[in-house]
Amino acid sequence: MNERQLKKSKSKEKGKERRTALKAERARLAAAQLLVNQANAMPDPLSKFPFFNKYERNGLSCTLICKRVKDLDPDMLEWAIDLCKQNMQPLYEKSTQGWHENEKREEMMEDAAWYLMAIDTTSEKAVAFSHFRFDMDYGDEVLYCYELQLEADCRNKGLGKFMMQVLELMAFSNQMHKVVLTVFKHNPDGMAFFTKCKYEIDETSPEDTYEGSYDYNILSKLNKMKPTQKTSL
Ligand SMILES: CC(C)(COP(=O)(O)OP(=O)(O)OC[C@H]1O[C@@H](n2cnc3c(N)ncnc32)[C@H](O)[C@@H]1OP(=O)(O)O)[C@@H](O)C(=O)NCCC(=O)NCCS
């Protein structure tokens, strides 16, 4: 084989490798999307875990329920939107994004939204919630925690950590690759809490450069039972 023929054969080989890798990546994405669809099709992802629908510790007694936004009691949804405003408006106002109430309301009411609610067993009032979604994120199947919000008098009693554990249980039992969330850098309490819950900076978290900086971190916890299958495309 002369040099020209050798070059041609090498480039043919490379093309073949690339097509094989593309095919594998397409198959991986389709499989990931299928897992997301299956998780979203469940009537109640918490029903498989009867030991996790009660939290009775440190003076709190709560029942946990999990519902899609369309099945949530409208008053409970309004309470969640209000609590989110109370807890988050000052932090958003300090951020480059600013606070946009209607956008937040719309986000919390989108069809894809799921809610994990903690309801006080005596008053029957909601005291904490997480808005989360089963979704694709940068090509990975994930449970994305959009919000975790507790009423002030229920904090520091282990409920937040318990609710994160419930989200992880629902994520990993449905073969999600990781649990992901965004937290403002100027929310030191939130950062300390998620660090305590063993969340780490995610590979998709934007890095500060000399051109600009970001006022949030993307954190995640990986599903240890699921090895990364991403191709090198
Ligand atoms: C952040 C928040 C969800 C934490 O929930 P919580 O129920 O108060 O936290 P927990 O009691 O479960 O704490 C779990 C662990 O984190 C630690 N922790 C919680 N807040 C902390 C803080 N500000 N600094 C240091 N550690 C903290 C606790 O000491 C505990 O540690 P342990 O497991 O060793 O006992 C809750 O305080 C809240 O709703 N804050 C307002 C809204 C918010 O900031 N949400 C998160 C950003 S999206």
The ligand as a MOL file (V3000), in Angstrom:
LIG
                    3D

  0  0  0     0  0            999 V3000
M  V30 BEGIN CTAB
M  V30 COUNTS 48 50 0 0 0
M  V30 BEGIN ATOM
M  V30 1 C -32.0760 24.7190 53.3180 0
M  V30 2 C -33.1920 23.8880 53.9200 0
M  V30 3 C -33.9470 23.1630 52.8200 0
M  V30 4 C -32.5700 22.8710 54.8850 0
M  V30 5 O -33.5630 22.0240 55.4520 0
M  V30 6 P -33.5440 21.7130 57.0330 0
M  V30 7 O -34.6550 20.7710 57.3350 0
M  V30 8 O -33.5320 22.9850 57.7570 0
M  V30 9 O -32.1230 20.9820 57.2090 0
M  V30 10 P -31.8460 19.6750 58.0760 0
M  V30 11 O -32.3240 19.9140 59.4630 0
M  V30 12 O -32.3980 18.4900 57.3830 0
M  V30 13 O -30.2580 19.6260 58.0460 0
M  V30 14 C -29.5270 18.5420 57.4890 0
M  V30 15 C -28.0690 18.7100 57.8300 0
M  V30 16 O -27.5870 19.9140 57.2530 0
M  V30 17 C -27.0420 20.7510 58.2650 0
M  V30 18 N -27.3880 22.1430 57.9690 0
M  V30 19 C -28.5980 22.6240 57.6420 0
M  V30 20 N -28.5300 23.9670 57.4860 0
M  V30 21 C -27.2350 24.2980 57.7460 0
M  V30 22 C -26.5200 25.5260 57.7740 0
M  V30 23 N -27.1210 26.6880 57.5200 0
M  V30 24 N -25.2000 25.4990 58.0780 0
M  V30 25 C -24.5700 24.3400 58.3600 0
M  V30 26 N -25.2050 23.1330 58.3530 0
M  V30 27 C -26.5110 23.1250 58.0510 0
M  V30 28 C -27.7050 20.3190 59.5490 0
M  V30 29 O -26.9040 20.6240 60.6850 0
M  V30 30 C -27.8380 18.8380 59.3410 0
M  V30 31 O -26.6170 18.1970 59.6410 0
M  V30 32 P -26.5760 16.6910 60.2820 0
M  V30 33 O -27.1150 15.7850 59.2110 0
M  V30 34 O -25.1530 16.4510 60.6020 0
M  V30 35 O -27.4730 16.7310 61.4710 0
M  V30 36 C -34.2060 24.7630 54.7300 0
M  V30 37 O -33.5100 25.4250 55.7530 0
M  V30 38 C -34.9550 25.8100 53.9120 0
M  V30 39 O -36.0550 25.5420 53.4400 0
M  V30 40 N -34.3450 27.0010 53.7180 0
M  V30 41 C -34.9670 28.0780 52.9480 0
M  V30 42 C -35.0610 27.7880 51.4690 0
M  V30 43 C -33.7510 27.3520 50.8350 0
M  V30 44 O -32.7190 27.9910 50.9840 0
M  V30 45 N -33.8190 26.2330 50.0880 0
M  V30 46 C -32.6510 25.6280 49.4660 0
M  V30 47 C -32.1990 26.3220 48.2570 0
M  V30 48 S -33.0980 25.8590 46.8340 0
M  V30 END ATOM
M  V30 BEGIN BOND
M  V30 1 1 1 2
M  V30 2 1 2 3
M  V30 3 1 2 4
M  V30 4 1 2 36
M  V30 5 1 4 5
M  V30 6 1 5 6
M  V30 7 2 6 7
M  V30 8 1 6 8
M  V30 9 1 6 9
M  V30 10 1 9 10
M  V30 11 2 10 11
M  V30 12 1 10 12
M  V30 13 1 10 13
M  V30 14 1 13 14
M  V30 15 1 14 15
M  V30 16 1 15 16
M  V30 17 1 15 30
M  V30 18 1 16 17
M  V30 19 1 17 18
M  V30 20 1 17 28
M  V30 21 1 18 19
M  V30 22 1 18 27
M  V30 23 2 19 20
M  V30 24 1 20 21
M  V30 25 1 21 22
M  V30 26 2 21 27
M  V30 27 1 22 23
M  V30 28 2 22 24
M  V30 29 1 24 25
M  V30 30 2 25 26
M  V30 31 1 26 27
M  V30 32 1 28 29
M  V30 33 1 28 30
M  V30 34 1 30 31
M  V30 35 1 31 32
M  V30 36 2 32 33
M  V30 37 1 32 34
M  V30 38 1 32 35
M  V30 39 1 36 37
M  V30 40 1 36 38
M  V30 41 2 38 39
M  V30 42 1 38 40
M  V30 43 1 40 41
M  V30 44 1 41 42
M  V30 45 1 42 43
M  V30 46 2 43 44
M  V30 47 1 43 45
M  V30 48 1 45 46
M  V30 49 1 46 47
M  V30 50 1 47 48
M  V30 END BOND
M  V30 END CTAB
M  END
